[in-house]
Amino acid sequence: MAASGTLSTFRLPPLPTIREIIKLFRLHAAKQLSQNFLLDLRLTDKIVRKAGNLTNAYVYEVGPGPGGITRSILNANVAELLVVEKDSRFIPGLQMLSDAAPGKLRIVHGDVLTFKIERAFPESLKRPWEDDPPNVHIIGNLPFSVSTPLIIKWLENVSCRDGPFVYGRTQMTLTFQKEVAERLTANTGSKQRSRLSVMAQYLCNVQHILTIPGQAFVPKPEVDVGVVHFTPLVRPRIEQPFKLVEKVVQNTFQFRRKYCYRGLGMLFPQIHRVESTGKLLELADVDPTLRPSQLSVSHFKSLCDVYRKMCDEDPHLFAYNFREELKQNKSKNQEEEERNGL
């Protein structure tokens, strides 16, 4: 029995090293795409272990590049690995891995920002949101240039329970610049607390699970890299539409060194700004002299709930954009100056 158990565990056959693959296919990291390769398979194995038990799991890897993490995922005895790679230069090296793992690796030449994963895996994997997470995982060494827009996109998917989250509370293990990883996991009051901290933490349990020194990558980035694990919460800490939460949080943090009432005031037209900001803060029971970094997710919940009521009372309020008003005012002033000049 023990012998048959050993036989059922899949391992890749001997293959050229990642460094040899890079040489063989004359690959180089494209600076404009902020690509960095991780060549040390001990580190890629460590990232994959941190993702949890992947035995018989269905894994979606984003930005596989030359295939370092891809190898570690395949060696974790997954049921199936789907990789999405935008850069066509990496496809032949990935195809070599696919040939070495028959039926295990699917390669899509496409863009993770637009790829539709909703129908990529079997329907039978879907789990009710309240259940344990499904046996579906997202893993990726993300190019720095797409990491923030991609995580914001996926957080919105978590909120709407669509995209990769049609299967349930799909877990994600992703790399970011260390500074971004610290922002994602920053506590209330910390120096790194930011818009990303609130947007991630109101929807997910977020953990900074590993830091990898920049020197482990080729080419070496100027910063270290943080590995972050996300598990969507059964119940979000703020139960309002994603776009509404994003608007409140973005406005608050745009003046991060000032008192929070300064940024929150930008939610309202100038003519009613002082009065409406005072009403929002009073009804939400939030001290106007707190800095944005001092606001907890509970504070933002109260602010979002009150702002939602104010938007319900004034149907035009949510569409208001203070930058548009500034632009219009500037344009009016220019017209007046021209008329006066004439």
Disulfide bonds with the S-S distance in Angstrom:
none
